[in-house]
Amino acid sequence: MKNLNVYLKKTGLLMLFVGIVSCGSTKTGDMTDLKADATEAKAAMTAAEPNLAELFASSAGYAIFPNVGKGAYIIGGASGNGIVYENGTMVGYANLKQVDVGLQVGGKAYREVIFFENEEDLNKFQEGDYELSGNATAVILEKGKSKTIKFTDGTAVATMPKAGAMVGVSVAGQRFGYTAM
């Protein structure tokens, strides 16, 4: 019974943390900061993996999340805000939410970019309430280690760690909202 109490307390604290993190403000100053962070994230990811430059240039569009926070102790959650680009032009804002259960523990901060293979895939994302499929996988970028990023079901996903350590990171089941400019 004591273990159950500890588990419930930790789970409650985690859910409180995820709730607080996901309740971000959308003031103009925050959006200016988000744009600057997105530009910095794109530069850092391209520096770590030069092949990304072609995907940024050739994909129909992309959503970049410069600061995604994820925490877990059996039950996990992730949250972040991003910017959506179509043919290199900013067209809107996106938010990312994820709740999952499984063998996982820890916390981390990372960058994430979702590339859309064609206009149809980008339009599906822009309709709002978009979810990455169960077979979605992310390529984790590490400086000095070349990676091949391939489209699956119209999307390609890359992540880049910023801080923290975590066992059991996944992108499947992430849900996204979209707001046009």
N, C-alpha and C positions, 0 to 999 in steps of 0.2 A: 504494500500500500504506500509505503514511504517513497519508493521509486516512482510510482505513478504520480504522486504529488509533485515530485521534482520535475518529472517529465511535463506535466501540465503547466507548471510555472514557467519552465523554459519555453514551451510552445506558446504560451500566452504572451511572454515578453517578445518573442520573435514576431508574432503577428502584430503586436503593438508597434514594433519597430518598422515593419513593412508598411503598416497603415500610415504612420507618420511620414515615412520617406515618400510614399506615393501621393501625398497631399501637397504637391508643389504649387507654388504661385505662378501665375502667367503674366506678371507685370512686364511692361516694355523693357525695363532694365534687365530683367531676367532673360528675356528673349535675345537681347543684344549679347549678353554673356553666353547664352546657348549657341548663338551663331559663331562667336569667337572660339568657343570650346570645340564646336564641330569642325571648324577650319583647322584647328590645332590637331584634333584627332585624325583627320584625313591625312595631314602631313606626317604625323607619327606613324600611322599605319602604312603609308606608302614608303616611308623610309625603311621600315622593318621588312616590307615585302614589295620591292619595286614593280612586280607584275600586277599589283593592284591598280597602278596608274591606268593601265589599259581598260580594266573593268570600270573604273570611275568614268573614263571617257566614252566607252562603247556601250554600256548598259543603257536601257531605256530610262532608268532612274535608280535612285538609291535612297535609303533612309539610314542616317548615321546617328548613333546614340553615343555621345562622347563620355558619358558617365553613367554606367549601369551599376547599381549596387545589388549584391546578392548575399543573403545570409541563410544558414540552414542548420538545423539540428533535427534530423529525421524529416520534419516538415520544413520546406524552404520557400523562399520568396525572392523575387527580383523586381526592380523597378527602375525606370529611367525615362528621360525625355530626349527627343531628337528632332532633327530637321529632315524634311523630304525634298529631294531634288529630282527634277525631270529634265533630261537632256542638259544637265549642268546648271539649270536655273532653279533657285529655291521656290517651291510652290506651297509649302505648308509645314505644319508641326505634327509630331507623332509622340505617343507615349507607349511605353512598354510595361507590361505587367506579367508576372509569372508566379504561380503557386504550384509546388510539386511535392510529392511524398516519395521517399525512398531512402536508400542508404547514402546519406550525405551529411557532412558536418563541416562547419567553417564559415568564412565570409570572405568576400573579395569585391574588388571594384574592377571593372573592365570597360573597354570600348567595344562597340558592336556596329557593324555595317551590314545591311541587307541590300543586295543588288537585285534588280528586277530585269529579267531576260528580255522582256518585250513590253509594249504599251498595255497589253491585256493584263499582264501580271501586276504592273504598276497600278492600273485602274482598280483591280480587285483590292489592293491595299488601301487605295484612296476612298473606297466605299465605306471604310471604317469597320470596326469589329473584326479585324483580320487575325488569323491564327496560323502560326507555322505548323506544318503537318508533322505527324509523329515520326516521319522518316527524315526530318530536317536535321542536318548536322552542321556544326560550325568548324571552320578551319581556325586553329589557334595560331596566331602569328607570333613568331619569336625572331628577334634580330639575328641575322646570320644564317637562318635555316629557311631555305626556299620551300615554298608550299604551292601546290596546285589547287586552285579553287574552281570547282565545277558547279554548274547549275543543276538543281534537282527540283522538279515540279515548278520551274519558272523562277526560282530564287537561288542565290548563292549567299552564304553567310560567313563572315569572318569576325573573329573576336581577338582582342589584344589585352592581356592582363595589365592592370595599372598597379594594384596593390592587393595584398592579402593572400591567403592560401585556402584552398577548398578541395575537397574530394567529392566527385560526382557532379560536375558541371554539365548542364545540357541546355539546349535552346528549344527543343521540341516542347510544344505546349505554350509558348509565349503568345500573348495576345496583344494586339496593337489597336490604338485609337488614332484617328487622323483628323486634323483641323486644317482646312485650306486657309491660305493667307487672305 
